[in-house]
């Protein structure tokens, strides 16, 4: 739903203009921040995430960033506190999910 939404198109336009924007897609707040030095970042407590300019290096990277952040938002246990081990485990799990889901959405998975 997010990847094909008109709201994501608004984020892409904001990226092209270099201006921040926040939209709601399916009850999730998604904010584009042109100064964010990363592809994305979770916003615990706000049911959403940030997207940075690095996410726009390619259409596949944007897709993976959205999938990664959705996975983290849906599965993270770090809202009660985070350790280096937990952060590493969740980062790895989110990365693997985004890679597999992106391949599936692109028709490359079996």
C-alpha positions in Angstrom: 0.0 0.0 0.0 2.8 2.5 0.9 4.9 1.8 -2.1 2.1 2.6 -4.6 0.5 5.4 -2.7 0.0 9.0 -3.9 1.5 10.1 -0.5 4.8 8.3 -1.4 4.8 10.3 -4.6 4.5 13.4 -2.5 7.6 12.3 -0.6 9.4 11.8 -3.9 8.5 15.3 -5.0 9.7 16.7 -1.7 13.0 14.9 -2.2 13.3 16.4 -5.7 12.6 19.9 -4.2 14.8 19.3 -1.2 12.1 20.1 1.3 10.9 18.1 4.3 7.4 16.7 4.4 5.3 14.4 6.7 2.5 12.3 5.4 0.2 9.6 6.8 -0.1 6.4 4.9 -2.3 3.6 6.3 -2.1 5.1 9.8 1.7 5.4 9.7 3.5 8.7 9.8 6.3 8.9 7.2 8.5 11.9 7.2 11.1 12.9 4.6 14.1 14.8 6.0 16.6 16.0 3.3 19.3 16.4 6.0 19.0 12.9 7.5 22.4 11.2 6.9 20.8 7.8 6.4 18.2 6.0 4.3 15.7 5.8 7.1 15.2 5.8 10.8 12.3 4.5 13.0 10.2 6.9 15.0 9.1 4.9 18.0 6.0 6.1 19.8 4.8 7.9 16.6 4.0 4.7 14.5 6.2 5.9 11.7 9.6 6.5 10.3 11.9 9.0 8.6 13.2 8.7 5.1 16.5 10.4 4.2 18.0 11.4 0.9 20.1 8.2 0.7 16.9 6.2 0.2 16.6 7.9 -3.2 19.8 6.6 -4.6 17.7 4.2 -6.7 14.0 3.0 -6.8 15.1 -0.3 -5.3 16.9 1.4 -2.4 13.7 3.4 -1.7 11.6 0.2 -1.8 14.1 -1.5 0.6 14.2 1.4 2.9 10.4 1.4 3.3 10.3 -2.4 3.8 13.2 -2.2 6.3 11.6 0.5 8.4 8.2 -1.2 8.3 9.8 -4.4 9.5 11.6 -2.6 12.4 8.4 -0.7 13.3 6.4 -3.9 13.4 8.8 -6.2 15.1 11.2 -4.2 17.3 11.5 -5.0 21.0 13.7 -2.0 21.6 10.9 0.4 22.8 11.6 -1.0 26.3 15.3 -0.3 26.0 18.0 -1.3 23.6 21.3 -3.1 23.9 24.0 -3.5 21.3 23.0 -7.1 20.9 19.3 -6.4 20.4 20.1 -3.6 17.9 22.4 -5.9 15.9 19.8 -8.7 15.8 17.0 -6.4 14.8 19.1 -4.6 12.1 20.1 -8.0 10.6 16.5 -9.3 10.6 15.2 -6.1 9.0 17.9 -6.1 6.4 17.2 -9.8 5.5 13.4 -9.1 5.4 13.9 -6.1 3.1 16.2 -8.0 0.7 13.8 -10.9 0.4 10.6 -8.8 0.2 12.2 -6.5 -2.4 13.2 -9.5 -4.6 9.7 -10.9 -4.3 8.1 -7.6 -5.2 10.5 -7.2 -8.2 9.6 -10.7 -9.4 13.1 -12.2 -8.7 12.2 -14.5 -5.8 11.1 -18.1 -6.1 
